[in-house]
Amino acid sequence: MSSNHNWVCFDCRYSKREPKSTNFIPKCNSCKEDLYCLGYKVAIPKKTDLKNWKKLKEDCFKRSMTVLERETINQVKEKHSLEKEEIKPKFIFKN
Ligand SMILES: [Zn+2]
């Protein structure tokens, strides 16, 4: 069973239903930008419902920020552990 996902353009408040695929991102009809996949559970506001569109955008932005922050933290952690590896021998010599 292939379920359709909701794809949206926040700027144009355009939405369309397409199955989610890894190699295809639907484009907005108006601005031709990549659409944002909201999944199939999220309700799409009416085109005139500016307030809920704004809320939806903020929610999605927050969600992607959290993912981004987590990724950054992991990268920093990795970097730190690498730096420690490099620094260790020097400290041993100093002490
Ligand atoms: Zn658009």
PDB file of the backbone (N, CA, C, O) and the ligand in Angstrom, with CONECT records:
HET     ZN  A 101       1
ATOM      1  N   MET A   1       0.851  -1.210   0.000  1.00  0.00           N
ATOM      2  CA  MET A   1       0.000   0.000   0.000  1.00  0.00           C
ATOM      3  C   MET A   1       0.876   1.246   0.000  1.00  0.00           C
ATOM      4  O   MET A   1       1.720   1.408   0.881  1.00  0.00           O
ATOM      5  N   SER A   2       0.690   2.106  -0.954  1.00  0.00           N
ATOM      6  CA  SER A   2       1.454   3.358  -0.950  1.00  0.00           C
ATOM      7  C   SER A   2       0.535   4.492  -0.489  1.00  0.00           C
ATOM      8  O   SER A   2      -0.512   4.748  -1.084  1.00  0.00           O
ATOM      9  N   SER A   3       0.955   5.157   0.581  1.00  0.00           N
ATOM     10  CA  SER A   3       0.111   6.231   1.100  1.00  0.00           C
ATOM     11  C   SER A   3       0.626   7.579   0.620  1.00  0.00           C
ATOM     12  O   SER A   3       1.834   7.812   0.569  1.00  0.00           O
ATOM     13  N   ASN A   4      -0.269   8.434   0.281  1.00  0.00           N
ATOM     14  CA  ASN A   4       0.118   9.765  -0.167  1.00  0.00           C
ATOM     15  C   ASN A   4       0.488  10.656   1.011  1.00  0.00           C
ATOM     16  O   ASN A   4      -0.160  10.633   2.058  1.00  0.00           O
ATOM     17  N   HIS A   5       1.526  11.429   0.823  1.00  0.00           N
ATOM     18  CA  HIS A   5       1.955  12.380   1.842  1.00  0.00           C
ATOM     19  C   HIS A   5       1.536  13.778   1.416  1.00  0.00           C
ATOM     20  O   HIS A   5       1.339  14.059   0.234  1.00  0.00           O
ATOM     21  N   ASN A   6       1.408  14.632   2.398  1.00  0.00           N
ATOM     22  CA  ASN A   6       1.101  16.033   2.107  1.00  0.00           C
ATOM     23  C   ASN A   6       2.396  16.798   1.872  1.00  0.00           C
ATOM     24  O   ASN A   6       3.312  16.764   2.694  1.00  0.00           O
ATOM     25  N   TRP A   7       2.455  17.475   0.761  1.00  0.00           N
ATOM     26  CA  TRP A   7       3.611  18.304   0.417  1.00  0.00           C
ATOM     27  C   TRP A   7       3.142  19.758   0.361  1.00  0.00           C
ATOM     28  O   TRP A   7       2.087  20.046  -0.203  1.00  0.00           O
ATOM     29  N   VAL A   8       3.908  20.661   0.935  1.00  0.00           N
ATOM     30  CA  VAL A   8       3.475  22.057   0.959  1.00  0.00           C
ATOM     31  C   VAL A   8       4.596  23.026   0.601  1.00  0.00           C
ATOM     32  O   VAL A   8       5.780  22.741   0.782  1.00  0.00           O
ATOM     33  N   CYS A   9       4.180  24.183   0.086  1.00  0.00           N
ATOM     34  CA  CYS A   9       5.064  25.325  -0.073  1.00  0.00           C
ATOM     35  C   CYS A   9       4.527  26.388   0.879  1.00  0.00           C
ATOM     36  O   CYS A   9       3.407  26.869   0.707  1.00  0.00           O
ATOM     37  N   PHE A  10       5.323  26.755   1.883  1.00  0.00           N
ATOM     38  CA  PHE A  10       4.828  27.706   2.892  1.00  0.00           C
ATOM     39  C   PHE A  10       4.653  29.103   2.314  1.00  0.00           C
ATOM     40  O   PHE A  10       3.749  29.838   2.711  1.00  0.00           O
ATOM     41  N   ASP A  11       5.509  29.462   1.389  1.00  0.00           N
ATOM     42  CA  ASP A  11       5.447  30.810   0.833  1.00  0.00           C
ATOM     43  C   ASP A  11       4.186  31.016  -0.003  1.00  0.00           C
ATOM     44  O   ASP A  11       3.560  32.074   0.062  1.00  0.00           O
ATOM     45  N   CYS A  12       3.819  30.016  -0.778  1.00  0.00           N
ATOM     46  CA  CYS A  12       2.652  30.161  -1.656  1.00  0.00           C
ATOM     47  C   CYS A  12       1.405  29.546  -1.029  1.00  0.00           C
ATOM     48  O   CYS A  12       0.306  29.683  -1.568  1.00  0.00           O
ATOM     49  N   ARG A  13       1.570  28.875   0.098  1.00  0.00           N
ATOM     50  CA  ARG A  13       0.476  28.142   0.744  1.00  0.00           C
ATOM     51  C   ARG A  13      -0.152  27.177  -0.256  1.00  0.00           C
ATOM     52  O   ARG A  13      -1.370  27.057  -0.388  1.00  0.00           O
ATOM     53  N   TYR A  14       0.757  26.497  -0.950  1.00  0.00           N
ATOM     54  CA  TYR A  14       0.347  25.515  -1.942  1.00  0.00           C
ATOM     55  C   TYR A  14       0.526  24.132  -1.338  1.00  0.00           C
ATOM     56  O   TYR A  14       1.524  23.875  -0.664  1.00  0.00           O
ATOM     57  N   SER A  15      -0.415  23.252  -1.568  1.00  0.00           N
ATOM     58  CA  SER A  15      -0.261  21.891  -1.061  1.00  0.00           C
ATOM     59  C   SER A  15      -0.697  20.879  -2.099  1.00  0.00           C
ATOM     60  O   SER A  15      -1.581  21.135  -2.917  1.00  0.00           O
ATOM     61  N   LYS A  16      -0.055  19.721  -2.045  1.00  0.00           N
ATOM     62  CA  LYS A  16      -0.457  18.654  -2.953  1.00  0.00           C
ATOM     63  C   LYS A  16      -0.155  17.318  -2.311  1.00  0.00           C
ATOM     64  O   LYS A  16       0.716  17.223  -1.447  1.00  0.00           O
ATOM     65  N   ARG A  17      -0.854  16.303  -2.719  1.00  0.00           N
ATOM     66  CA  ARG A  17      -0.640  14.976  -2.167  1.00  0.00           C
ATOM     67  C   ARG A  17       0.116  14.119  -3.173  1.00  0.00           C
ATOM     68  O   ARG A  17      -0.307  13.925  -4.313  1.00  0.00           O
ATOM     69  N   GLU A  18       1.262  13.609  -2.697  1.00  0.00           N
ATOM     70  CA  GLU A  18       2.096  12.759  -3.543  1.00  0.00           C
ATOM     71  C   GLU A  18       2.671  11.658  -2.658  1.00  0.00           C
ATOM     72  O   GLU A  18       2.909  11.881  -1.471  1.00  0.00           O
ATOM     73  N   PRO A  19       2.894  10.483  -3.216  1.00  0.00           N
ATOM     74  CA  PRO A  19       3.565   9.459  -2.412  1.00  0.00           C
ATOM     75  C   PRO A  19       4.991   9.899  -2.120  1.00  0.00           C
ATOM     76  O   PRO A  19       5.621  10.548  -2.954  1.00  0.00           O
ATOM     77  N   LYS A  20       5.508   9.551  -0.939  1.00  0.00           N
ATOM     78  CA  LYS A  20       6.868   9.958  -0.612  1.00  0.00           C
ATOM     79  C   LYS A  20       7.858   9.016  -1.278  1.00  0.00           C
ATOM     80  O   LYS A  20       7.751   7.794  -1.168  1.00  0.00           O
ATOM     81  N   SER A  21       8.803   9.596  -1.957  1.00  0.00           N
ATOM     82  CA  SER A  21       9.819   8.811  -2.635  1.00  0.00           C
ATOM     83  C   SER A  21      11.178   9.427  -2.350  1.00  0.00           C
ATOM     84  O   SER A  21      11.282  10.634  -2.134  1.00  0.00           O
ATOM     85  N   THR A  22      12.214   8.609  -2.348  1.00  0.00           N
ATOM     86  CA  THR A  22      13.532   9.115  -1.995  1.00  0.00           C
ATOM     87  C   THR A  22      14.180   9.892  -3.136  1.00  0.00           C
ATOM     88  O   THR A  22      15.032  10.749  -2.900  1.00  0.00           O
ATOM     89  N   ASN A  23      13.785   9.600  -4.359  1.00  0.00           N
ATOM     90  CA  ASN A  23      14.476  10.257  -5.474  1.00  0.00           C
ATOM     91  C   ASN A  23      13.620  11.283  -6.205  1.00  0.00           C
ATOM     92  O   ASN A  23      13.976  11.740  -7.291  1.00  0.00           O
ATOM     93  N   PHE A  24      12.494  11.639  -5.605  1.00  0.00           N
ATOM     94  CA  PHE A  24      11.650  12.624  -6.259  1.00  0.00           C
ATOM     95  C   PHE A  24      11.043  13.579  -5.239  1.00  0.00           C
ATOM     96  O   PHE A  24      10.345  13.151  -4.320  1.00  0.00           O
ATOM     97  N   ILE A  25      11.305  14.861  -5.400  1.00  0.00           N
ATOM     98  CA  ILE A  25      10.697  15.877  -4.547  1.00  0.00           C
ATOM     99  C   ILE A  25       9.765  16.717  -5.406  1.00  0.00           C
ATOM    100  O   ILE A  25      10.224  17.372  -6.342  1.00  0.00           O
ATOM    101  N   PRO A  26       8.447  16.714  -5.108  1.00  0.00           N
ATOM    102  CA  PRO A  26       7.521  17.528  -5.905  1.00  0.00           C
ATOM    103  C   PRO A  26       7.845  19.006  -5.795  1.00  0.00           C
ATOM    104  O   PRO A  26       8.327  19.473  -4.763  1.00  0.00           O
ATOM    105  N   LYS A  27       7.577  19.731  -6.859  1.00  0.00           N
ATOM    106  CA  LYS A  27       7.851  21.173  -6.882  1.00  0.00           C
ATOM    107  C   LYS A  27       6.554  21.970  -6.726  1.00  0.00           C
ATOM    108  O   LYS A  27       5.461  21.503  -7.046  1.00  0.00           O
ATOM    109  N   CYS A  28       6.725  23.182  -6.224  1.00  0.00           N
ATOM    110  CA  CYS A  28       5.586  24.083  -6.087  1.00  0.00           C
ATOM    111  C   CYS A  28       5.127  24.545  -7.469  1.00  0.00           C
ATOM    112  O   CYS A  28       5.940  24.804  -8.357  1.00  0.00           O
ATOM    113  N   ASN A  29       3.838  24.639  -7.626  1.00  0.00           N
ATOM    114  CA  ASN A  29       3.278  25.067  -8.910  1.00  0.00           C
ATOM    115  C   ASN A  29       3.567  26.531  -9.205  1.00  0.00           C
ATOM    116  O   ASN A  29       3.676  26.924 -10.367  1.00  0.00           O
ATOM    117  N   SER A  30       3.692  27.339  -8.158  1.00  0.00           N
ATOM    118  CA  SER A  30       3.876  28.776  -8.365  1.00  0.00           C
ATOM    119  C   SER A  30       5.338  29.180  -8.412  1.00  0.00           C
ATOM    120  O   SER A  30       5.776  29.811  -9.374  1.00  0.00           O
ATOM    121  N   CYS A  31       6.113  28.817  -7.362  1.00  0.00           N
ATOM    122  CA  CYS A  31       7.488  29.318  -7.300  1.00  0.00           C
ATOM    123  C   CYS A  31       8.515  28.296  -7.762  1.00  0.00           C
ATOM    124  O   CYS A  31       9.700  28.614  -7.859  1.00  0.00           O
ATOM    125  N   LYS A  32       8.078  27.067  -8.050  1.00  0.00           N
ATOM    126  CA  LYS A  32       8.949  25.990  -8.560  1.00  0.00           C
ATOM    127  C   LYS A  32      10.016  25.559  -7.550  1.00  0.00           C
ATOM    128  O   LYS A  32      11.002  24.917  -7.912  1.00  0.00           O
ATOM    129  N   GLU A  33       9.809  25.916  -6.289  1.00  0.00           N
ATOM    130  CA  GLU A  33      10.737  25.470  -5.255  1.00  0.00           C
ATOM    131  C   GLU A  33      10.339  24.063  -4.809  1.00  0.00           C
ATOM    132  O   GLU A  33       9.216  23.623  -5.055  1.00  0.00           O
ATOM    133  N   ASP A  34      11.267  23.360  -4.151  1.00  0.00           N
ATOM    134  CA  ASP A  34      10.949  22.038  -3.605  1.00  0.00           C
ATOM    135  C   ASP A  34       9.862  22.163  -2.552  1.00  0.00           C
ATOM    136  O   ASP A  34       9.871  23.092  -1.744  1.00  0.00           O
ATOM    137  N   LEU A  35       8.933  21.230  -2.566  1.00  0.00           N
ATOM    138  CA  LEU A  35       7.892  21.244  -1.545  1.00  0.00           C
ATOM    139  C   LEU A  35       8.419  20.571  -0.281  1.00  0.00           C
ATOM    140  O   LEU A  35       9.344  19.760  -0.324  1.00  0.00           O
ATOM    141  N   TYR A  36       7.813  20.927   0.828  1.00  0.00           N
ATOM    142  CA  TYR A  36       8.204  20.391   2.120  1.00  0.00           C
ATOM    143  C   TYR A  36       7.254  19.262   2.489  1.00  0.00           C
ATOM    144  O   TYR A  36       6.036  19.443   2.457  1.00  0.00           O
ATOM    145  N   CYS A  37       7.794  18.104   2.840  1.00  0.00           N
ATOM    146  CA  CYS A  37       6.939  16.957   3.159  1.00  0.00           C
ATOM    147  C   CYS A  37       6.483  17.009   4.614  1.00  0.00           C
ATOM    148  O   CYS A  37       7.296  17.041   5.537  1.00  0.00           O
ATOM    149  N   LEU A  38       5.169  17.017   4.793  1.00  0.00           N
ATOM    150  CA  LEU A  38       4.610  17.099   6.145  1.00  0.00           C
ATOM    151  C   LEU A  38       4.169  15.735   6.666  1.00  0.00           C
ATOM    152  O   LEU A  38       3.749  15.617   7.818  1.00  0.00           O
ATOM    153  N   GLY A  39       4.260  14.717   5.836  1.00  0.00           N
ATOM    154  CA  GLY A  39       3.743  13.410   6.236  1.00  0.00           C
ATOM    155  C   GLY A  39       2.262  13.340   5.936  1.00  0.00           C
ATOM    156  O   GLY A  39       1.705  14.253   5.328  1.00  0.00           O
ATOM    157  N   TYR A  40       1.626  12.276   6.353  1.00  0.00           N
ATOM    158  CA  TYR A  40       0.213  12.120   5.989  1.00  0.00           C
ATOM    159  C   TYR A  40      -0.726  12.399   7.146  1.00  0.00           C
ATOM    160  O   TYR A  40      -1.945  12.377   6.976  1.00  0.00           O
ATOM    161  N   LYS A  41      -0.164  12.666   8.337  1.00  0.00           N
ATOM    162  CA  LYS A  41      -1.017  12.882   9.504  1.00  0.00           C
ATOM    163  C   LYS A  41      -1.376  14.345   9.704  1.00  0.00           C
ATOM    164  O   LYS A  41      -2.389  14.669  10.324  1.00  0.00           O
ATOM    165  N   VAL A  42      -0.532  15.229   9.170  1.00  0.00           N
ATOM    166  CA  VAL A  42      -0.712  16.657   9.432  1.00  0.00           C
ATOM    167  C   VAL A  42      -1.816  17.241   8.543  1.00  0.00           C
ATOM    168  O   VAL A  42      -1.839  17.021   7.332  1.00  0.00           O
ATOM    169  N   ALA A  43      -2.716  17.977   9.162  1.00  0.00           N
ATOM    170  CA  ALA A  43      -3.798  18.616   8.408  1.00  0.00           C
ATOM    171  C   ALA A  43      -3.273  19.884   7.750  1.00  0.00           C
ATOM    172  O   ALA A  43      -2.553  20.667   8.369  1.00  0.00           O
ATOM    173  N   ILE A  44      -3.638  20.073   6.505  1.00  0.00           N
ATOM    174  CA  ILE A  44      -3.205  21.266   5.768  1.00  0.00           C
ATOM    175  C   ILE A  44      -4.268  22.354   5.925  1.00  0.00           C
ATOM    176  O   ILE A  44      -5.443  22.118   5.644  1.00  0.00           O
ATOM    177  N   PRO A  45      -3.859  23.547   6.373  1.00  0.00           N
ATOM    178  CA  PRO A  45      -4.834  24.639   6.515  1.00  0.00           C
ATOM    179  C   PRO A  45      -5.373  25.071   5.151  1.00  0.00           C
ATOM    180  O   PRO A  45      -4.770  24.801   4.113  1.00  0.00           O
ATOM    181  N   LYS A  46      -6.497  25.733   5.179  1.00  0.00           N
ATOM    182  CA  LYS A  46      -7.043  26.302   3.944  1.00  0.00           C
ATOM    183  C   LYS A  46      -6.118  27.405   3.453  1.00  0.00           C
ATOM    184  O   LYS A  46      -5.389  28.017   4.233  1.00  0.00           O
ATOM    185  N   LYS A  47      -6.159  27.647   2.162  1.00  0.00           N
ATOM    186  CA  LYS A  47      -5.268  28.634   1.567  1.00  0.00           C
ATOM    187  C   LYS A  47      -5.445  30.017   2.190  1.00  0.00           C
ATOM    188  O   LYS A  47      -4.498  30.802   2.244  1.00  0.00           O
ATOM    189  N   THR A  48      -6.631  30.308   2.651  1.00  0.00           N
ATOM    190  CA  THR A  48      -6.925  31.622   3.221  1.00  0.00           C
ATOM    191  C   THR A  48      -6.616  31.693   4.715  1.00  0.00           C
ATOM    192  O   THR A  48      -6.680  32.764   5.319  1.00  0.00           O
ATOM    193  N   ASP A  49      -6.283  30.552   5.300  1.00  0.00           N
ATOM    194  CA  ASP A  49      -6.076  30.477   6.750  1.00  0.00           C
ATOM    195  C   ASP A  49      -4.629  30.845   7.109  1.00  0.00           C
ATOM    196  O   ASP A  49      -3.828  29.985   7.473  1.00  0.00           O
ATOM    197  N   LEU A  50      -4.320  32.125   6.999  1.00  0.00           N
ATOM    198  CA  LEU A  50      -2.947  32.606   7.191  1.00  0.00           C
ATOM    199  C   LEU A  50      -2.376  32.247   8.552  1.00  0.00           C
ATOM    200  O   LEU A  50      -1.204  31.895   8.682  1.00  0.00           O
ATOM    201  N   LYS A  51      -3.226  32.343   9.559  1.00  0.00           N
ATOM    202  CA  LYS A  51      -2.790  32.111  10.927  1.00  0.00           C
ATOM    203  C   LYS A  51      -2.264  30.684  11.107  1.00  0.00           C
ATOM    204  O   LYS A  51      -1.204  30.466  11.693  1.00  0.00           O
ATOM    205  N   ASN A  52      -3.028  29.723  10.591  1.00  0.00           N
ATOM    206  CA  ASN A  52      -2.611  28.336  10.739  1.00  0.00           C
ATOM    207  C   ASN A  52      -1.434  27.965   9.842  1.00  0.00           C
ATOM    208  O   ASN A  52      -0.642  27.088  10.187  1.00  0.00           O
ATOM    209  N   TRP A  53      -1.318  28.623   8.707  1.00  0.00           N
ATOM    210  CA  TRP A  53      -0.148  28.416   7.843  1.00  0.00           C
ATOM    211  C   TRP A  53       1.112  28.878   8.557  1.00  0.00           C
ATOM    212  O   TRP A  53       2.154  28.225   8.507  1.00  0.00           O
ATOM    213  N   LYS A  54       0.991  30.017   9.221  1.00  0.00           N
ATOM    214  CA  LYS A  54       2.131  30.577   9.940  1.00  0.00           C
ATOM    215  C   LYS A  54       2.552  29.613  11.058  1.00  0.00           C
ATOM    216  O   LYS A  54       3.736  29.351  11.270  1.00  0.00           O
ATOM    217  N   LYS A  55       1.549  29.102  11.753  1.00  0.00           N
ATOM    218  CA  LYS A  55       1.795  28.176  12.857  1.00  0.00           C
ATOM    219  C   LYS A  55       2.467  26.893  12.336  1.00  0.00           C
ATOM    220  O   LYS A  55       3.420  26.383  12.925  1.00  0.00           O
ATOM    221  N   LEU A  56       1.943  26.403  11.233  1.00  0.00           N
ATOM    222  CA  LEU A  56       2.480  25.185  10.624  1.00  0.00           C
ATOM    223  C   LEU A  56       3.942  25.370  10.235  1.00  0.00           C
ATOM    224  O   LEU A  56       4.779  24.501  10.477  1.00  0.00           O
ATOM    225  N   LYS A  57       4.228  26.506   9.633  1.00  0.00           N
ATOM    226  CA  LYS A  57       5.592  26.809   9.217  1.00  0.00           C
ATOM    227  C   LYS A  57       6.525  26.884  10.426  1.00  0.00           C
ATOM    228  O   LYS A  57       7.636  26.354  10.409  1.00  0.00           O
ATOM    229  N   GLU A  58       6.045  27.553  11.470  1.00  0.00           N
ATOM    230  CA  GLU A  58       6.859  27.685  12.682  1.00  0.00           C
ATOM    231  C   GLU A  58       7.127  26.324  13.312  1.00  0.00           C
ATOM    232  O   GLU A  58       8.244  26.039  13.746  1.00  0.00           O
ATOM    233  N   ASP A  59       6.079  25.473  13.358  1.00  0.00           N
ATOM    234  CA  ASP A  59       6.237  24.139  13.919  1.00  0.00           C
ATOM    235  C   ASP A  59       7.268  23.334  13.140  1.00  0.00           C
ATOM    236  O   ASP A  59       8.118  22.663  13.725  1.00  0.00           O
ATOM    237  N   CYS A  60       7.184  23.405  11.820  1.00  0.00           N
ATOM    238  CA  CYS A  60       8.109  22.657  10.973  1.00  0.00           C
ATOM    239  C   CYS A  60       9.512  23.204  11.110  1.00  0.00           C
ATOM    240  O   CYS A  60      10.483  22.448  11.135  1.00  0.00           O
ATOM    241  N   PHE A  61       9.616  24.507  11.199  1.00  0.00           N
ATOM    242  CA  PHE A  61      10.913  25.151  11.335  1.00  0.00           C
ATOM    243  C   PHE A  61      11.566  24.726  12.647  1.00  0.00           C
ATOM    244  O   PHE A  61      12.750  24.394  12.691  1.00  0.00           O
ATOM    245  N   LYS A  62      10.767  24.743  13.714  1.00  0.00           N
ATOM    246  CA  LYS A  62      11.261  24.319  15.030  1.00  0.00           C
ATOM    247  C   LYS A  62      11.747  22.884  14.979  1.00  0.00           C
ATOM    248  O   LYS A  62      12.809  22.548  15.503  1.00  0.00           O
ATOM    249  N   ARG A  63      10.930  22.030  14.323  1.00  0.00           N
ATOM    250  CA  ARG A  63      11.266  20.619  14.250  1.00  0.00           C
ATOM    251  C   ARG A  63      12.571  20.419  13.495  1.00  0.00           C
ATOM    252  O   ARG A  63      13.425  19.643  13.923  1.00  0.00           O
ATOM    253  N   SER A  64      12.730  21.114  12.375  1.00  0.00           N
ATOM    254  CA  SER A  64      13.951  20.916  11.607  1.00  0.00           C
ATOM    255  C   SER A  64      15.137  21.540  12.325  1.00  0.00           C
ATOM    256  O   SER A  64      16.267  21.073  12.176  1.00  0.00           O
ATOM    257  N   MET A  65      14.894  22.584  13.099  1.00  0.00           N
ATOM    258  CA  MET A  65      15.961  23.194  13.899  1.00  0.00           C
ATOM    259  C   MET A  65      16.463  22.210  14.947  1.00  0.00           C
ATOM    260  O   MET A  65      17.668  22.098  15.174  1.00  0.00           O
ATOM    261  N   THR A  66      15.535  21.495  15.587  1.00  0.00           N
ATOM    262  CA  THR A  66      15.933  20.543  16.616  1.00  0.00           C
ATOM    263  C   THR A  66      16.795  19.449  16.004  1.00  0.00           C
ATOM    264  O   THR A  66      17.793  19.033  16.593  1.00  0.00           O
ATOM    265  N   VAL A  67      16.407  18.986  14.824  1.00  0.00           N
ATOM    266  CA  VAL A  67      17.184  17.950  14.160  1.00  0.00           C
ATOM    267  C   VAL A  67      18.566  18.496  13.843  1.00  0.00           C
ATOM    268  O   VAL A  67      19.577  17.824  14.046  1.00  0.00           O
ATOM    269  N   LEU A  68      18.594  19.733  13.338  1.00  0.00           N
ATOM    270  CA  LEU A  68      19.844  20.379  12.969  1.00  0.00           C
ATOM    271  C   LEU A  68      20.743  20.567  14.186  1.00  0.00           C
ATOM    272  O   LEU A  68      21.947  20.317  14.129  1.00  0.00           O
ATOM    273  N   GLU A  69      20.140  21.012  15.291  1.00  0.00           N
ATOM    274  CA  GLU A  69      20.899  21.215  16.518  1.00  0.00           C
ATOM    275  C   GLU A  69      21.505  19.907  16.999  1.00  0.00           C
ATOM    276  O   GLU A  69      22.659  19.854  17.423  1.00  0.00           O
ATOM    277  N   ARG A  70      20.697  18.851  16.923  1.00  0.00           N
ATOM    278  CA  ARG A  70      21.172  17.541  17.360  1.00  0.00           C
ATOM    279  C   ARG A  70      22.355  17.105  16.506  1.00  0.00           C
ATOM    280  O   ARG A  70      23.346  16.580  17.014  1.00  0.00           O
ATOM    281  N   GLU A  71      22.234  17.333  15.197  1.00  0.00           N
ATOM    282  CA  GLU A  71      23.318  16.963  14.293  1.00  0.00           C
ATOM    283  C   GLU A  71      24.577  17.754  14.600  1.00  0.00           C
ATOM    284  O   GLU A  71      25.682  17.212  14.606  1.00  0.00           O
ATOM    285  N   THR A  72      24.395  19.050  14.858  1.00  0.00           N
ATOM    286  CA  THR A  72      25.536  19.901  15.169  1.00  0.00           C
ATOM    287  C   THR A  72      26.203  19.435  16.456  1.00  0.00           C
ATOM    288  O   THR A  72      27.428  19.357  16.535  1.00  0.00           O
ATOM    289  N   ILE A  73      25.396  19.129  17.455  1.00  0.00           N
ATOM    290  CA  ILE A  73      25.941  18.665  18.728  1.00  0.00           C
ATOM    291  C   ILE A  73      26.755  17.392  18.523  1.00  0.00           C
ATOM    292  O   ILE A  73      27.850  17.249  19.069  1.00  0.00           O
ATOM    293  N   ASN A  74      26.209  16.466  17.726  1.00  0.00           N
ATOM    294  CA  ASN A  74      26.938  15.230  17.453  1.00  0.00           C
ATOM    295  C   ASN A  74      28.254  15.496  16.749  1.00  0.00           C
ATOM    296  O   ASN A  74      29.270  14.866  17.041  1.00  0.00           O
ATOM    297  N   GLN A  75      28.222  16.443  15.814  1.00  0.00           N
ATOM    298  CA  GLN A  75      29.442  16.776  15.085  1.00  0.00           C
ATOM    299  C   GLN A  75      30.477  17.372  16.028  1.00  0.00           C
ATOM    300  O   GLN A  75      31.661  17.047  15.950  1.00  0.00           O
ATOM    301  N   VAL A  76      30.022  18.243  16.916  1.00  0.00           N
ATOM    302  CA  VAL A  76      30.912  18.875  17.875  1.00  0.00           C
ATOM    303  C   VAL A  76      31.513  17.822  18.797  1.00  0.00           C
ATOM    304  O   VAL A  76      32.708  17.844  19.093  1.00  0.00           O
ATOM    305  N   LYS A  77      30.669  16.901  19.244  1.00  0.00           N
ATOM    306  CA  LYS A  77      31.145  15.821  20.109  1.00  0.00           C
ATOM    307  C   LYS A  77      32.238  15.021  19.420  1.00  0.00           C
ATOM    308  O   LYS A  77      33.272  14.708  20.010  1.00  0.00           O
ATOM    309  N   GLU A  78      31.981  14.693  18.144  1.00  0.00           N
ATOM    310  CA  GLU A  78      32.957  13.927  17.385  1.00  0.00           C
ATOM    311  C   GLU A  78      34.264  14.687  17.273  1.00  0.00           C
ATOM    312  O   GLU A  78      35.348  14.124  17.427  1.00  0.00           O
ATOM    313  N   LYS A  79      34.140  15.978  17.002  1.00  0.00           N
ATOM    314  CA  LYS A  79      35.300  16.827  16.826  1.00  0.00           C
ATOM    315  C   LYS A  79      36.107  16.864  18.133  1.00  0.00           C
ATOM    316  O   LYS A  79      37.335  16.776  18.128  1.00  0.00           O
ATOM    317  N   HIS A  80      35.386  16.996  19.239  1.00  0.00           N
ATOM    318  CA  HIS A  80      36.035  17.068  20.537  1.00  0.00           C
ATOM    319  C   HIS A  80      36.804  15.795  20.844  1.00  0.00           C
ATOM    320  O   HIS A  80      37.938  15.839  21.322  1.00  0.00           O
ATOM    321  N   SER A  81      36.173  14.659  20.563  1.00  0.00           N
ATOM    322  CA  SER A  81      36.841  13.411  20.880  1.00  0.00           C
ATOM    323  C   SER A  81      38.075  13.242  20.002  1.00  0.00           C
ATOM    324  O   SER A  81      39.072  12.656  20.424  1.00  0.00           O
ATOM    325  N   LEU A  82      38.001  13.763  18.770  1.00  0.00           N
ATOM    326  CA  LEU A  82      39.161  13.697  17.890  1.00  0.00           C
ATOM    327  C   LEU A  82      40.278  14.586  18.420  1.00  0.00           C
ATOM    328  O   LEU A  82      41.450  14.210  18.433  1.00  0.00           O
ATOM    329  N   GLU A  83      39.873  15.783  18.860  1.00  0.00           N
ATOM    330  CA  GLU A  83      40.857  16.727  19.386  1.00  0.00           C
ATOM    331  C   GLU A  83      41.551  16.168  20.621  1.00  0.00           C
ATOM    332  O   GLU A  83      42.761  16.309  20.802  1.00  0.00           O
ATOM    333  N   LYS A  84      40.748  15.530  21.461  1.00  0.00           N
ATOM    334  CA  LYS A  84      41.303  14.929  22.674  1.00  0.00           C
ATOM    335  C   LYS A  84      42.369  13.905  22.326  1.00  0.00           C
ATOM    336  O   LYS A  84      43.440  13.852  22.930  1.00  0.00           O
ATOM    337  N   GLU A  85      42.034  13.087  21.321  1.00  0.00           N
ATOM    338  CA  GLU A  85      42.978  12.061  20.889  1.00  0.00           C
ATOM    339  C   GLU A  85      44.307  12.703  20.497  1.00  0.00           C
ATOM    340  O   GLU A  85      45.386  12.184  20.785  1.00  0.00           O
ATOM    341  N   GLU A  86      44.186  13.853  19.828  1.00  0.00           N
ATOM    342  CA  GLU A  86      45.392  14.507  19.345  1.00  0.00           C
ATOM    343  C   GLU A  86      46.162  15.167  20.487  1.00  0.00           C
ATOM    344  O   GLU A  86      47.392  15.191  20.502  1.00  0.00           O
ATOM    345  N   ILE A  87      45.406  15.695  21.431  1.00  0.00           N
ATOM    346  CA  ILE A  87      46.015  16.481  22.493  1.00  0.00           C
ATOM    347  C   ILE A  87      46.654  15.588  23.567  1.00  0.00           C
ATOM    348  O   ILE A  87      47.686  15.934  24.141  1.00  0.00           O
ATOM    349  N   LYS A  88      46.038  14.459  23.821  1.00  0.00           N
ATOM    350  CA  LYS A  88      46.475  13.548  24.879  1.00  0.00           C
ATOM    351  C   LYS A  88      47.994  13.359  24.985  1.00  0.00           C
ATOM    352  O   LYS A  88      48.569  13.607  26.045  1.00  0.00           O
ATOM    353  N   PRO A  89      48.644  12.930  23.914  1.00  0.00           N
ATOM    354  CA  PRO A  89      50.074  12.640  24.039  1.00  0.00           C
ATOM    355  C   PRO A  89      50.864  13.837  24.541  1.00  0.00           C
ATOM    356  O   PRO A  89      51.789  13.673  25.338  1.00  0.00           O
ATOM    357  N   LYS A  90      50.515  15.048  24.088  1.00  0.00           N
ATOM    358  CA  LYS A  90      51.219  16.273  24.496  1.00  0.00           C
ATOM    359  C   LYS A  90      51.104  16.468  26.008  1.00  0.00           C
ATOM    360  O   LYS A  90      52.074  16.822  26.679  1.00  0.00           O
ATOM    361  N   PHE A  91      49.907  16.232  26.523  1.00  0.00           N
ATOM    362  CA  PHE A  91      49.697  16.417  27.959  1.00  0.00           C
ATOM    363  C   PHE A  91      50.519  15.424  28.759  1.00  0.00           C
ATOM    364  O   PHE A  91      51.052  15.737  29.824  1.00  0.00           O
ATOM    365  N   ILE A  92      50.604  14.255  28.234  1.00  0.00           N
ATOM    366  CA  ILE A  92      51.368  13.217  28.931  1.00  0.00           C
ATOM    367  C   ILE A  92      52.837  13.673  29.036  1.00  0.00           C
ATOM    368  O   ILE A  92      53.473  13.503  30.077  1.00  0.00           O
ATOM    369  N   PHE A  93      53.345  14.232  27.981  1.00  0.00           N
ATOM    370  CA  PHE A  93      54.738  14.676  27.984  1.00  0.00           C
ATOM    371  C   PHE A  93      54.956  15.836  28.939  1.00  0.00           C
ATOM    372  O   PHE A  93      55.967  15.915  29.637  1.00  0.00           O
ATOM    373  N   LYS A  94      53.952  16.756  28.952  1.00  0.00           N
ATOM    374  CA  LYS A  94      54.071  17.955  29.786  1.00  0.00           C
ATOM    375  C   LYS A  94      54.109  17.596  31.258  1.00  0.00           C
ATOM    376  O   LYS A  94      54.880  18.156  32.038  1.00  0.00           O
ATOM    377  N   ASN A  95      53.231  16.616  31.630  1.00  0.00           N
ATOM    378  CA  ASN A  95      53.135  16.294  33.052  1.00  0.00           C
ATOM    379  C   ASN A  95      54.239  15.315  33.421  1.00  0.00           C
ATOM    380  O   ASN A  95      54.342  14.909  34.578  1.00  0.00           O
TER     381      ASN A  95
HETATM  382 ZN    ZN A 101       5.746  28.121  -3.781  1.00  0.00          ZN2+
END
